[in-house]
Amino acid sequence: MQSSQVYLSRSAFSHNIALFRKLIGPKSKFTAVVKSNAYGHGLLATASIALDAGADYLGVNSIEEAISIRRVFPKTTILIMGSIPHLKERVADLADENFWVMVSRIEEMELLAKLSPTPKIHLKVDTGMSRLGIPHQNAEVIAKEIAEKKLPLSGIATHFASTEDFTEHSHSMLQLSRFQETIDTFAKHGFIDLICHCASSASAMLFSEARMDLVRVGISLYGLWPSLETKLSLSLMKKDVGMLKPALTWKTQIQHIQNLNPGTFVGYGSTFKTTHETRLAVVPVGYYEGLDRKLSNNGYMLVHGERAKILGRICMNMTMLDITHIPNAKIGDDVVILGKSGNEVISADDHATWTGTINYEVVTKILGSFPRIIED
């Protein structure tokens, strides 16, 4: 057994997908975004669960992720959303009619159009993110050029910049308006059957007009909320989308226990000093395995349904816990890093609060080589 294990709940994934299915209705397709090792949940394990639960398509960031999935699922439609470095050298890897490739430049379209079979090309539009995509204000010129060159175009997409960050959504509405104008511009040049998509988890929840032909659900596929602001926005809009179920539990086991006298220092830098007799447990997980070092003297893990405070600095491969109040804890016992034990829960949002980050980062950092074990 490895130093820690990641458990995935099939029923939680199924619940979350069903929730979005009900929300988006029959006209929108569901893309399960499994990029970045499925937000730390495990690429192939999550892809398998999502497809079994009824996802229409899978969304990834890179060619490498797409190829890994393709080896296991030969006919699944895979949306490749990220920029592809060295496209000219890698383009042959994209000769797959069930790859949908998002591009930001006509030069990329020209390279892909030469392939046989030809992947489906989706054009990214920058409507206010200032990242990838053609500038929305250049849509007329670009649509005309694509039409004149007779380049194949199957879809058009954009991405919202700040839906998760505010309860006031004027910028998102501006982006949506710009995107619709771009769709209309392309339609004038003969592109009338494009697959149009812009909604991720938060925007799919909040804006019915953004659901279009498909939604790209990432963070909420895993049962995590995009942000507190998303919850507040739904409340202000008097919308009830239902409850998400976190799909991941991260566990390790106690490797060592020792009793410390008052006045004993713990860990690198001697940043913690005991004030009373302390029973200390060591678990074989540190910042290499994906714990944030800012959890030092700050966070908790769960032992026998009780919170055990982290003592001292998070080490590269170890963390120390105070189990003084858990006398029945012994070497080999399970320790829950993320998830539920008894009546207690430690969530990715808890970690994010303790470390000043977002739940996306918390789960995505979990070491990819740990086994992902599918339950229920």
C-alpha positions as CSV (number, residue, x, y, z in Angstrom):
1,M,0.0,0.0,0.0
2,Q,1.3,3.5,-0.9
3,S,1.7,6.2,1.7
4,S,-1.8,7.5,1.0
5,Q,-4.8,6.6,-1.0
6,V,-7.5,8.6,-2.9
7,Y,-11.0,7.1,-3.0
8,L,-13.5,8.2,-5.6
9,S,-17.3,7.9,-5.0
10,R,-19.1,6.7,-8.1
11,S,-22.4,7.6,-6.6
12,A,-21.2,11.2,-5.9
13,F,-20.1,11.6,-9.5
14,S,-23.4,10.2,-10.8
15,H,-25.4,12.6,-8.5
16,N,-23.5,15.6,-9.6
17,I,-23.9,14.8,-13.3
18,A,-27.6,14.1,-12.8
19,L,-27.9,17.5,-11.1
20,F,-26.5,19.3,-14.1
21,R,-28.5,17.1,-16.5
22,K,-31.7,18.3,-14.8
23,L,-30.4,21.9,-14.8
24,I,-29.4,22.2,-18.4
25,G,-32.2,20.2,-20.0
26,P,-32.2,17.9,-23.0
27,K,-30.9,20.4,-25.6
28,S,-27.5,21.0,-24.0
29,K,-24.8,18.3,-24.0
30,F,-22.7,17.6,-20.9
31,T,-18.9,17.8,-21.2
32,A,-17.1,16.3,-18.2
33,V,-13.9,18.3,-17.8
34,V,-11.1,15.9,-16.7
35,K,-8.1,18.1,-17.4
36,S,-5.1,18.3,-15.1
37,N,-5.5,14.7,-13.9
38,A,-9.2,15.3,-13.4
39,Y,-8.5,18.1,-11.0
40,G,-6.4,15.7,-9.0
41,H,-9.0,13.0,-8.9
42,G,-7.3,10.7,-11.5
43,L,-7.7,11.1,-15.3
44,L,-8.7,7.6,-16.4
45,A,-10.6,6.7,-13.3
46,T,-12.7,9.8,-13.5
47,A,-13.2,9.6,-17.3
48,S,-14.5,6.1,-16.9
49,I,-16.9,7.0,-14.1
50,A,-18.1,10.1,-16.0
51,L,-18.9,8.2,-19.2
52,D,-20.7,5.5,-17.2
53,A,-22.7,8.2,-15.5
54,G,-23.9,9.6,-18.9
55,A,-21.4,12.4,-19.8
56,D,-21.6,13.1,-23.5
57,Y,-18.1,14.3,-24.0
58,L,-14.8,14.6,-22.1
59,G,-12.8,17.9,-21.9
60,V,-9.0,18.0,-21.5
61,N,-6.2,20.5,-21.7
62,S,-3.5,18.8,-23.7
63,I,-2.8,16.3,-26.5
64,E,-1.2,14.0,-23.9
65,E,-4.4,13.8,-21.9
66,A,-6.4,13.2,-25.0
67,I,-4.2,10.4,-26.2
68,S,-4.2,8.7,-22.7
69,I,-8.0,8.7,-22.8
70,R,-8.1,7.6,-26.5
71,R,-6.1,4.4,-25.7
72,V,-8.9,3.3,-23.3
73,F,-12.0,4.9,-25.0
74,P,-11.4,4.6,-28.8
75,K,-14.6,6.4,-29.9
76,T,-15.3,9.0,-27.1
77,T,-15.5,12.6,-28.2
78,I,-12.7,14.6,-26.5
79,L,-12.6,18.4,-26.5
80,I,-9.0,19.6,-26.3
81,M,-9.3,23.1,-24.7
82,G,-5.7,24.2,-24.1
83,S,-3.1,25.8,-26.3
84,I,-1.0,23.2,-28.0
85,P,2.7,24.0,-27.9
86,H,4.7,23.1,-31.0
87,L,1.5,22.3,-32.9
88,K,3.3,22.0,-36.2
89,E,5.4,19.1,-34.8
90,R,2.5,17.5,-33.0
91,V,-0.3,18.0,-35.5
92,A,-0.3,14.4,-36.7
93,D,-1.3,13.3,-33.2
94,L,-4.6,15.1,-33.8
95,A,-5.7,13.1,-36.8
96,D,-8.9,11.8,-35.1
97,E,-12.4,12.7,-36.2
98,N,-13.6,12.5,-32.6
99,F,-11.1,15.0,-31.3
100,W,-12.6,18.5,-31.0
101,V,-9.7,20.9,-31.0
102,M,-10.0,24.5,-29.8
103,V,-7.8,27.0,-31.7
104,S,-7.1,30.7,-31.4
105,R,-5.5,31.4,-34.8
106,I,-6.2,30.8,-38.5
107,E,-2.7,29.3,-38.8
108,E,-3.7,26.6,-36.4
109,M,-6.9,25.9,-38.4
110,E,-4.9,25.6,-41.6
111,L,-2.6,23.0,-40.1
112,L,-5.5,20.9,-38.7
113,A,-7.5,21.1,-42.0
114,K,-4.8,19.2,-43.8
115,L,-5.2,16.1,-41.6
116,S,-7.0,13.0,-42.5
117,P,-9.1,12.2,-40.7
118,T,-9.7,15.8,-39.8
119,P,-10.5,16.7,-36.2
120,K,-13.4,19.0,-35.5
121,I,-12.1,22.5,-35.2
122,H,-13.6,24.9,-32.5
123,L,-12.6,28.5,-32.6
124,K,-11.9,30.2,-29.3
125,V,-13.1,33.8,-29.0
126,D,-11.7,36.3,-26.5
127,T,-14.7,38.2,-25.2
128,G,-13.0,39.6,-22.1
129,M,-10.6,37.1,-20.5
130,S,-7.5,38.4,-22.3
131,R,-6.1,34.9,-22.6
132,L,-6.7,32.6,-25.6
133,G,-8.9,33.3,-28.6
134,I,-9.5,35.6,-31.5
135,P,-10.3,39.2,-30.4
136,H,-14.1,39.5,-30.5
137,Q,-13.9,42.8,-32.3
138,N,-12.1,41.2,-35.2
139,A,-14.8,38.6,-35.8
140,E,-16.0,40.1,-39.1
141,V,-12.5,40.0,-40.7
142,I,-11.7,36.6,-39.4
143,A,-15.0,35.0,-40.3
144,K,-14.6,36.4,-43.8
145,E,-11.1,35.0,-44.1
146,I,-12.1,31.5,-42.8
147,A,-15.0,31.4,-45.3
148,E,-12.8,32.5,-48.2
149,K,-10.2,29.9,-47.4
150,K,-13.0,27.3,-47.0
151,L,-11.5,26.1,-43.7
152,P,-13.6,23.6,-41.8
153,L,-15.2,25.0,-38.6
154,S,-17.4,23.0,-36.4
155,G,-17.7,25.0,-33.2
156,I,-17.2,28.4,-31.5
157,A,-16.4,29.0,-27.8
158,T,-15.5,31.5,-25.2
159,H,-14.7,31.4,-21.5
160,F,-16.0,33.7,-18.7
161,A,-13.4,35.6,-16.7
162,S,-15.1,36.4,-13.4
163,T,-18.5,34.6,-13.0
164,E,-17.1,32.8,-9.9
165,D,-15.7,36.0,-8.3
166,F,-18.6,38.3,-7.9
167,T,-22.3,38.4,-7.2
168,E,-22.6,41.3,-9.7
169,H,-22.3,39.8,-13.2
170,S,-22.1,42.8,-15.6
171,H,-18.8,41.6,-17.0
172,S,-20.1,38.1,-17.6
173,M,-23.2,39.6,-19.3
174,L,-21.0,41.8,-21.5
175,Q,-18.9,38.7,-22.5
176,L,-22.1,36.8,-23.3
177,S,-23.3,39.6,-25.4
178,R,-20.0,39.8,-27.3
179,F,-20.1,36.1,-27.8
180,Q,-23.6,36.1,-29.3
181,E,-22.6,39.0,-31.6
182,T,-19.6,36.9,-32.8
183,I,-21.9,33.9,-33.4
184,D,-24.2,36.1,-35.4
185,T,-21.3,37.5,-37.4
186,F,-20.1,34.0,-38.3
187,A,-23.6,33.0,-39.3
188,K,-23.7,35.9,-41.8
189,H,-20.6,34.3,-43.5
190,G,-22.3,30.9,-43.8
191,F,-21.4,29.3,-40.5
192,I,-24.9,28.5,-39.3
193,D,-24.6,25.1,-37.6
194,L,-21.7,25.7,-35.3
195,I,-21.6,24.0,-31.9
196,C,-21.7,27.1,-29.5
197,H,-20.4,26.8,-26.0
198,C,-19.3,29.1,-23.2
199,A,-20.6,27.8,-19.8
200,S,-18.4,26.2,-17.2
201,S,-19.8,25.1,-13.7
202,A,-20.7,28.5,-12.3
203,S,-22.1,30.0,-15.5
204,A,-24.1,26.8,-16.2
205,M,-25.7,27.2,-12.8
206,L,-26.3,30.9,-13.0
207,F,-27.2,31.8,-16.6
208,S,-29.7,29.7,-18.6
209,E,-28.8,31.6,-21.8
210,A,-25.2,30.5,-21.5
211,R,-25.9,26.8,-21.6
212,M,-26.2,26.8,-25.4
213,D,-25.2,23.6,-27.2
214,L,-23.0,22.2,-24.4
215,V,-21.7,23.0,-21.0
216,R,-18.2,22.3,-19.8
217,V,-18.4,21.2,-16.2
218,G,-15.2,21.0,-14.2
219,I,-15.0,21.8,-10.5
220,S,-18.6,20.9,-9.8
221,L,-18.3,17.5,-11.5
222,Y,-16.2,16.7,-8.5
223,G,-18.8,18.0,-6.0
224,L,-17.1,21.2,-5.2
225,W,-18.6,24.7,-5.5
226,P,-16.8,27.1,-7.8
227,S,-16.9,29.7,-5.1
228,L,-18.9,31.1,-2.2
229,E,-19.9,33.9,-4.5
230,T,-21.6,31.4,-6.8
231,K,-23.7,30.1,-3.9
232,L,-24.6,33.7,-2.9
233,S,-25.5,34.6,-6.5
234,L,-27.8,31.6,-6.7
235,S,-29.4,32.7,-3.4
236,L,-29.8,36.3,-4.6
237,M,-31.4,35.0,-7.8
238,K,-33.6,32.7,-5.8
239,K,-32.3,29.7,-7.7
240,D,-32.0,26.3,-6.1
241,V,-29.8,23.9,-8.2
242,G,-29.5,21.3,-5.5
243,M,-26.6,20.1,-3.4
244,L,-23.3,18.9,-4.8
245,K,-21.6,15.8,-3.3
246,P,-17.8,15.8,-3.0
247,A,-16.4,12.8,-4.8
248,L,-13.0,12.5,-3.3
249,T,-11.7,11.1,0.0
250,W,-7.9,11.3,0.7
251,K,-6.5,9.0,3.4
252,T,-3.2,8.0,4.9
253,Q,-2.2,6.0,7.9
254,I,-0.3,6.6,11.2
255,Q,3.3,5.5,10.8
256,H,4.7,6.4,14.2
257,I,3.6,7.6,17.6
258,Q,5.6,9.1,20.5
259,N,4.9,10.9,23.8
260,L,6.5,14.3,24.3
261,N,7.2,16.2,27.5
262,P,6.2,19.8,28.0
263,G,8.7,22.2,26.5
264,T,9.5,19.9,23.5
265,F,10.0,21.4,20.1
266,V,8.3,19.8,17.0
267,G,9.6,19.8,13.4
268,Y,11.8,22.0,11.3
269,G,12.6,25.4,12.6
270,S,11.3,24.4,16.0
271,T,8.1,26.4,15.2
272,F,6.0,24.5,17.7
273,K,6.7,23.9,21.4
274,T,4.5,21.7,23.6
275,T,3.0,23.2,26.7
276,H,1.8,19.9,28.2
277,E,2.4,16.2,27.8
278,T,1.5,15.5,24.2
279,R,0.9,12.4,22.2
280,L,2.2,12.9,18.7
281,A,1.5,10.9,15.5
282,V,3.5,11.0,12.3
283,V,1.8,10.5,8.9
284,P,3.8,9.9,5.7
285,V,2.3,12.8,3.7
286,G,3.9,16.2,3.1
287,Y,4.2,18.9,0.6
288,Y,5.6,16.6,-2.1
289,E,2.4,14.5,-1.8
290,G,0.3,17.6,-2.2
291,L,-0.2,19.2,1.2
292,D,0.2,23.0,1.3
293,R,3.1,24.0,3.5
294,K,0.9,26.8,4.8
295,L,-1.0,24.1,6.8
296,S,2.0,24.1,9.1
297,N,0.7,24.8,12.7
298,N,-2.6,25.6,11.1
299,G,-4.6,22.8,9.6
300,Y,-6.2,19.5,10.9
301,M,-6.6,15.9,9.9
302,L,-9.2,13.4,11.1
303,V,-8.4,10.4,13.3
304,H,-11.2,8.2,14.6
305,G,-13.7,11.0,13.8
306,E,-11.8,13.6,15.8
307,R,-9.8,16.6,14.6
308,A,-6.1,16.2,15.1
309,K,-4.1,19.5,14.8
310,I,-1.0,19.7,12.6
311,L,2.0,20.5,14.8
312,G,5.1,22.1,13.4
313,R,6.0,22.6,9.8
314,I,4.7,20.4,7.0
315,C,7.8,18.3,5.9
316,M,8.5,17.2,2.4
317,N,7.1,13.7,3.1
318,M,5.8,13.8,6.7
319,T,3.4,15.7,8.9
320,M,3.0,15.6,12.7
321,L,-0.4,15.5,14.4
322,D,-1.5,16.1,18.0
323,I,-3.5,13.0,19.1
324,T,-3.4,13.6,22.8
325,H,-7.2,13.6,23.0
326,I,-7.5,10.4,20.9
327,P,-6.0,7.8,23.3
328,N,-7.2,4.8,21.2
329,A,-5.3,5.9,18.1
330,K,-2.5,3.4,17.1
331,I,0.0,2.8,14.4
332,G,-1.7,1.8,11.2
333,D,-4.9,3.6,11.8
334,D,-6.5,5.6,9.0
335,V,-6.1,9.3,8.9
336,V,-8.5,11.3,6.7
337,I,-6.8,14.3,5.0
338,L,-9.8,15.3,2.9
339,G,-13.2,13.7,3.5
340,K,-15.4,12.4,6.4
341,S,-14.6,10.4,9.5
342,G,-17.4,9.8,12.0
343,N,-19.4,13.0,12.2
344,E,-16.5,15.2,11.2
345,V,-15.6,16.5,7.7
346,I,-12.5,18.3,6.4
347,S,-13.2,19.7,3.0
348,A,-11.2,21.1,0.2
349,D,-12.8,24.4,1.1
350,D,-11.5,24.1,4.6
351,H,-8.0,23.6,3.2
352,A,-8.5,26.6,0.9
353,T,-9.6,28.8,3.8
354,W,-6.6,27.7,6.0
355,T,-4.1,28.3,3.2
356,G,-5.5,31.3,1.4
357,T,-6.2,29.6,-1.9
358,I,-9.1,28.0,-3.8
359,N,-10.5,24.5,-3.6
360,Y,-9.4,23.8,-7.3
361,E,-5.7,24.1,-6.2
362,V,-6.2,22.0,-3.1
363,V,-7.4,18.9,-5.0
364,T,-5.3,19.4,-8.1
365,K,-2.1,19.3,-6.1
366,I,-2.7,15.7,-4.8
367,L,0.2,13.5,-6.1
368,G,-0.9,11.8,-9.3
369,S,0.9,8.5,-8.6
370,F,-1.3,7.7,-5.6
371,P,-3.9,5.0,-6.5
372,R,-7.4,6.2,-7.3
373,I,-9.8,3.7,-5.9
374,I,-13.3,3.7,-7.1
375,E,-16.0,3.0,-4.5
376,D,-19.8,2.4,-4.6
